[in-house]
Amino acid sequence: MRTHTPHTPDPADIYLTAADVAARLGISRSYLDQARVRGDGPPFVRIGRAVRYRWGAVIEWAEARAARSTSEPTPADRAA
């Protein structure tokens, strides 16, 4: 007899609120909101009036900003 096992989503595919993303990244909600308006924040989706971020896309966005020195632009800054 087969039992039904609920599908466990990949953590990268979970959608989070701006408050959740800001808390997980250790940044202010205000910074995240302003980055969304400027267009340089992590990719997001709108569901009605709600804004949601796919956690995998947030991680990719953050990793693109990795730097080895404060005196050099990050890879994301150089691409812009």
C-alpha positions in Angstrom: 0.0 0.0 0.0 1.4 3.4 -1.0 1.1 6.3 1.4 0.9 9.8 0.3 3.9 11.9 1.2 3.5 15.7 1.0 5.8 17.4 -1.4 8.6 19.2 0.4 9.5 22.3 -1.7 13.1 23.1 -2.4 14.0 25.9 0.0 15.2 27.9 -3.0 11.7 27.9 -4.4 10.0 29.3 -1.3 8.5 32.8 -1.7 9.1 35.2 1.2 7.9 38.6 2.2 10.1 41.7 2.2 10.2 41.6 6.0 11.3 37.9 5.9 14.1 38.6 3.3 15.3 41.7 5.2 15.5 39.7 8.4 17.3 36.7 6.8 19.9 39.0 5.1 20.3 41.2 8.1 19.4 44.4 6.2 16.7 46.9 6.9 13.3 46.5 5.3 13.7 50.2 4.2 16.9 49.3 2.2 15.1 46.5 0.5 12.1 48.6 -0.4 14.3 51.4 -1.8 16.4 48.9 -3.8 13.2 47.5 -5.3 12.1 51.1 -6.4 15.6 51.8 -7.8 15.7 48.5 -9.6 18.9 47.2 -8.1 17.4 44.9 -5.5 16.7 41.2 -5.7 14.1 40.1 -8.3 10.6 40.0 -7.0 7.1 39.1 -8.0 3.8 40.8 -7.4 0.8 38.8 -6.4 -2.0 41.3 -6.3 -0.6 44.1 -4.2 1.7 41.7 -2.3 5.4 41.6 -3.1 7.2 38.3 -2.7 10.8 37.2 -3.3 11.9 33.7 -4.3 14.6 32.8 -1.8 16.9 31.2 -4.5 16.8 34.4 -6.5 17.7 36.5 -3.4 20.7 34.3 -2.7 21.9 34.6 -6.3 21.5 38.4 -6.1 23.4 38.6 -2.8 26.2 36.3 -4.1 26.6 38.5 -7.2 27.6 41.3 -4.8 30.5 39.3 -3.2 33.7 41.2 -3.0 37.2 40.6 -1.7 38.1 44.2 -0.9 36.3 47.4 0.0 38.4 49.3 -2.5 37.1 47.5 -5.5 33.6 47.5 -7.0 31.7 44.3 -6.6 31.1 42.1 -9.6 27.5 43.3 -9.8 28.7 47.0 -9.8 31.1 46.3 -12.6 28.4 44.7 -14.7 26.1 47.7 -14.4 
